[in-house]
Amino acid sequence: MGYVFRMAHLSIRDLQKISGEAISALPGMTAIKSGQKTVGLLIPIRRTNPDDLRPILERAEALAKGRDVKADDEALRQFGEVDPVDWNEEAVRAVQEGRD
């Protein structure tokens, strides 16, 4: 498959011995194998750098100006449930700070 790149793997036994610090140091997604069978994926969670996120949020807000939210929601409903959150900078900060 074209989207799968060579990646390291851990056995179930390795997984029992690895520390949180070691998991954080993994370069990315790592397969968990039981024998030759892949049974899961281990993905380290890293904190986002707010300075790296700012240009992305600014671009998203610029693209969102003037859009018809109701029309967008209706168009997206054909694919399933629509996320009702307006993901502006304030909403993202609230999530980062643990507020609802």
N, C-alpha and C positions, 0 to 999 in steps of 0.2 A: 504494500500500500504506500502511496506517495507521501502521505502525511505522517507516517511513522518513521522516526529516525532511530538510529542505533542509540539505545539507552542502557544504562547499567540496570542491574536488577539485584534484588535482595531476596533471600530465601525466607521462608516463615521463621526458621531458626535465627537468621540474622536479625529479623525484625524484633524478636524477643529480647535481643541484646543491645539494640541501638538506643542511644540517648536522644533526648530532645535537641540537644545542641548539635549532635551529628545529623539529625534529620534536617535542621535548619541550614546546615552547611551543604546539603545535597544541591547539585547544580540545577535541578528541576524535577520533573515527573520521573519517578522510578518505579519500575514494575516490581510487584511482589509475586514470587513464584513458589509453587509447591511442586517439587520435582521439575518437570518440563512445562507444566501448565501455569499460565499467568492467572492469578486469582484476584488481583487487585492492583491499585496504583497508589503510591505514596506521593503526595504533592506538598512540599513545604509551603507554609503560609508566611508571607513576608509583609511587613508593614510598608504601606505606600509612602513615598516621600512627597509631602504636600507641594514642594517646589516643582517636582516633576508633573504633578497632577494639575497644577494651575493652568498651564497653556491648553490642556485638553478640555478642562471645564470652560475656559473662555471661548474656545472654538465651538464647543457644543452649544453654549448660550448664544453665540453669534448666529449659528445655523438655525437655532430655534426661533429667532426673532421673526415675527410675522407669520408663523405657521398656524394653521387651523387645527388646534388640539382635538376638537370633536371629530373633524373629518379624518384625522390621522387615527384616532381611536377606533372609529367605525371601520376604516380600511384594515386595521390590524386584527379586528375581532374574528375575521375569517380564519385566522391561525390559532385562535384560542383566547384564553383570558388575557386582558390587557392590564399591565401594571399602571395603577392610577396615580402613582407618584410623579410629580413634576421634579425631575432630578436637577434642580438648579444648585448653585453653590451653597446656599443656605441649607438645603436638604442634605447634601453630601456631608457638610460639616456636622449636622445634627447626628447623622449615622456614625460618623467618626468619633464623636464625643459621647456616644451611647444614649443620646436623647431620642425620644419618639417623635 
